[in-house]
Amino acid sequence: MDREEIITKITEELNVCEEYLKREARLDFILRILEDLMDEIQEAKKKNISLGGLEEKVRILYHRASTLVALIEQGVKK
């Protein structure tokens, strides 16, 4: 896969994750997708493929999703 294909794939999956996060739905599934994306980004970095701000965006979404899961598990979420 070349750089543009990788960026397109990651961007599409990030958009799906963002939509689910807005609805606070399927959070475990979203966490798994984001973990896979982090792995893909690490592989791209090993190949010296720059992905710009995508890595940061994945990490932010992962943090949001894991925080929501923790809040729901604690019963704090309204």
N, C-alpha and C positions, 0 to 999 in steps of 0.2 A: 504494500500500500504506500502511495506517496503522501507527502505532507498534506495536500489539499483534501484527499480522501479521508485521512485521519481526522483532520479538523472538522470536516463535514459530519462524519459519523459521531464524533464526540459532541458537537454542537447539537445535533438532532437528539441525542440521548439526554443531554442537559435540558433541552426544552421540555422533553417528556417529564423529567424529574421535577422541573420547576412547576409544571401544571399540577402534578400530584401533590407537591408540597403546598401549593396554594389551597388545595382542597383538604389537606392533611389526610390523604388517603394512601393506603398501601405503603406505609413508611418502611416496613422491613424490606419490601421489594426495592424501594428507592435506595435504601442503604446498600443493598447488594449491587445494584447497577453502578452506584457511585464508587464502590470499592473496586469494581471491575474497571471503571474509567481511570481510577488512580493507577491501577496496574498498567493499563494501556499507555498512560502518560509516561510512566517510568520506563517502559520499553522504548517509547519514542525518544526519550531523553538519551537512552543508551545508544541510539542510532544517530544522535546529534540532530534530531528533528525538533525545531523550536515550535512550541504551540502557543506562544504569547501568554495571554492572561487566562487561558482555559484551565490551567492547573489550579490557579487561585480560585476560580469560580467553582470548580469541582469540590475543593476543600471547604469553601464557604457553604455550599449546599449540603455537603456531608455533615458539617457541624450543625446546621439548622435541623436536618432530619434527625440526627441522633439526640439533639436537645428536645425536640418534640416527642420522641419515643420515651425519653426519660421522664418528661413531664406527665405524659399520659400514664406511664407505669406508676408514678407516684400519686396519681389522682388529683394533681394540681391544676391540670388543664380544665378549662370551663367547658 
